[in-house]
Amino acid sequence: MTINAMPERQSSLTEQINKKAQETSATIPVLGITIGEDRWLIPMSNISEILPVPKITPVFLTQPWFLGVINVRGNVYGLCDLSHYLDNTSTCISAKNRVFLTIPRLGVSYAMLAGSVLGIRNLMEFVPQSDHEDKRPVVAGIYKDRQDRLWRMLNLPALLQLESFQRAGS
């Protein structure tokens, strides 16, 4: 390789890196779940694991949405019924329910109960709705899918920082 070919090769590598960066930024994996009757999206970067509902140990004198604690491979997590917390409607525990664990970098390790898991999607499949009315701090945005269904983006960091959420004890 000659010295004159180096800038050309470097330019080609830079173009490839920039193209890959654009593709990566356009690909944002999100988990689709149901909370009550609503469809929600959660960035996969906020989730460490998804699992069936394990044995729940109740904790007395707590908020109704705090179901108790669960043990996942020796780690204890508080379990929140998201439907009850967000809409005051309890989730009936069944085989289709799933628990997802928040990542520790959000400041606290927590487990959240979802009605069901609808799969992992790319956020680029959804169209943002700028005229949405849902102003709750836990709603990072509202999107529509190809079937014209509404999806809310759950802002897990905001949820975990809410004073009402941090006070699970009655």
C-alpha positions as MATLAB code, in Angstrom:
seq = 'MTINAMPERQSSLTEQINKKAQETSATIPVLGITIGEDRWLIPMSNISEILPVPKITPVFLTQPWFLGVINVRGNVYGLCDLSHYLDNTSTCISAKNRVFLTIPRLGVSYAMLAGSVLGIRNLMEFVPQSDHEDKRPVVAGIYKDRQDRLWRMLNLPALLQLESFQRAGS';
ca = [
       0.000    0.000    0.000;
       1.399    3.369   -0.957;
       1.368    6.426    1.249;
      -0.978    8.162   -1.206;
      -3.577    5.402   -0.721;
      -3.682    5.935    3.056;
      -5.940    9.058    3.063;
      -8.320    7.324    0.642;
      -8.511    4.242    2.866;
      -8.905    6.388    5.985;
     -11.743    8.297    4.306;
     -13.432    5.001    3.424;
     -13.100    3.767    7.014;
     -14.513    7.048    8.340;
     -17.508    6.720    6.014;
     -18.096    3.150    7.205;
     -17.878    4.199   10.859;
     -20.294    7.105   10.297;
     -22.735    4.834    8.443;
     -22.592    2.252   11.256;
     -23.140    4.993   13.872;
     -26.236    6.212   12.002;
     -27.598    2.663   11.763;
     -26.941    2.087   15.464;
     -28.611    5.317   16.560;
     -31.639    4.484   14.410;
     -31.942    1.057   16.025;
     -33.389    1.445   19.503;
     -34.728   -1.854   20.823;
     -37.823   -1.501   22.987;
     -39.852   -4.086   24.874;
     -43.583   -4.050   24.197;
     -45.730   -4.888   27.221;
     -49.283   -4.489   28.428;
     -50.095   -2.617   31.598;
     -53.795   -2.960   32.233;
     -55.488   -2.383   28.869;
     -52.708   -0.154   27.504;
     -49.684   -0.964   25.367;
     -46.358    0.340   26.637;
     -42.784    0.463   25.347;
     -39.678    0.290   27.527;
     -36.148    0.821   26.203;
     -34.283   -2.473   26.495;
     -31.332   -0.489   27.849;
     -33.363   -0.067   31.085;
     -34.101   -3.786   31.529;
     -31.693   -6.414   32.815;
     -33.950   -9.482   32.607;
     -37.484  -10.689   31.816;
     -38.850  -13.718   33.668;
     -42.066  -15.528   34.622;
     -43.604  -14.427   37.908;
     -41.647  -16.114   40.715;
     -42.895  -16.781   44.245;
     -43.875  -13.468   45.839;
     -43.263  -12.921   49.540;
     -45.760  -10.325   50.802;
     -44.526   -7.369   52.830;
     -47.066   -5.977   55.274;
     -47.879   -2.297   55.787;
     -46.997   -1.308   52.220;
     -48.856    0.388   49.391;
     -51.366   -1.831   47.533;
     -49.274   -1.639   44.331;
     -46.225   -3.051   46.156;
     -46.824   -6.796   45.881;
     -43.874   -7.862   48.028;
     -40.387   -9.131   47.330;
     -39.053  -11.769   44.966;
     -35.800  -13.702   45.017;
     -33.956  -13.996   41.711;
     -30.821  -16.139   42.058;
     -30.143  -14.846   45.568;
     -30.930  -11.193   44.808;
     -34.020   -9.681   46.452;
     -36.177   -7.244   44.464;
     -39.238   -5.243   45.443;
     -42.118   -6.053   43.063;
     -44.410   -3.320   41.742;
     -47.745   -3.988   40.039;
     -47.445   -1.307   37.346;
     -51.140   -1.460   36.480;
     -52.110   -0.790   40.081;
     -49.532    1.979   40.484;
     -50.386    3.775   37.221;
     -54.133    3.143   36.889;
     -55.256    1.838   40.293;
     -56.295   -1.482   38.702;
     -54.693   -4.639   40.105;
     -53.178   -7.214   37.763;
     -54.585  -10.731   38.178;
     -51.524  -12.983   38.342;
     -51.556  -15.582   35.542;
     -49.176  -17.567   33.343;
     -49.051  -14.772   30.741;
     -47.705  -12.204   33.234;
     -44.026  -11.368   33.201;
     -41.676   -9.609   35.575;
     -38.906   -7.427   34.261;
     -35.956   -6.303   36.323;
     -34.604   -2.779   36.072;
     -30.900   -2.355   35.487;
     -28.887   -1.400   38.574;
     -27.523    1.790   36.970;
     -30.961    3.381   37.340;
     -30.085    3.755   41.019;
     -32.231    0.990   42.443;
     -32.880   -2.606   41.428;
     -36.604   -3.144   41.136;
     -38.959   -5.716   39.627;
     -42.034   -4.647   37.666;
     -45.085   -6.779   36.908;
     -46.422   -6.529   33.357;
     -49.741   -7.934   32.173;
     -47.981   -9.593   29.245;
     -44.945   -9.197   27.035;
     -45.655   -8.375   23.388;
     -42.093   -8.733   22.126;
     -39.002   -6.723   21.353;
     -39.368   -4.117   18.632;
     -37.339   -1.372   17.007;
     -38.516    2.111   17.969;
     -38.192    3.095   14.298;
     -41.308    0.956   13.626;
     -43.383    3.526   15.537;
     -44.476    7.063   14.694;
     -44.193    9.644   17.507;
     -47.428   11.467   18.375;
     -46.608   15.034   19.348;
     -50.187   15.979   20.215;
     -50.663   13.460   23.029;
     -52.589   14.426   26.157;
     -50.886   12.122   28.662;
     -48.733   14.461   30.763;
     -47.769   11.975   33.498;
     -44.038   12.174   34.277;
     -43.684    8.435   33.630;
     -44.809    8.846   30.002;
     -41.798    9.766   27.855;
     -43.899    9.878   24.692;
     -46.744    8.307   22.775;
     -46.317    6.397   19.538;
     -48.498    4.707   16.922;
     -47.694    1.428   15.238;
     -48.543    0.308   11.699;
     -51.935   -0.958   12.896;
     -52.715    2.549   14.245;
     -52.541    1.393   17.887;
     -51.262    3.756   20.589;
     -48.212    2.879   22.682;
     -46.862    4.834   25.647;
     -43.112    4.983   26.317;
     -42.443    4.241   29.992;
     -39.804    6.514   31.510;
     -38.373    4.086   34.076;
     -35.784    6.509   35.520;
     -38.552    9.076   36.148;
     -40.807    6.419   37.716;
     -38.082    5.236   40.080;
     -37.430    8.821   41.206;
     -41.054    9.712   41.987;
     -41.582   10.302   45.694;
     -44.875    8.392   45.570;
     -43.025    5.394   44.126;
     -40.162    5.565   46.607;
     -42.623    5.470   49.505;
     -43.836    1.904   49.117;
     -44.412    1.711   52.869;
     -47.852    2.871   53.998;
];
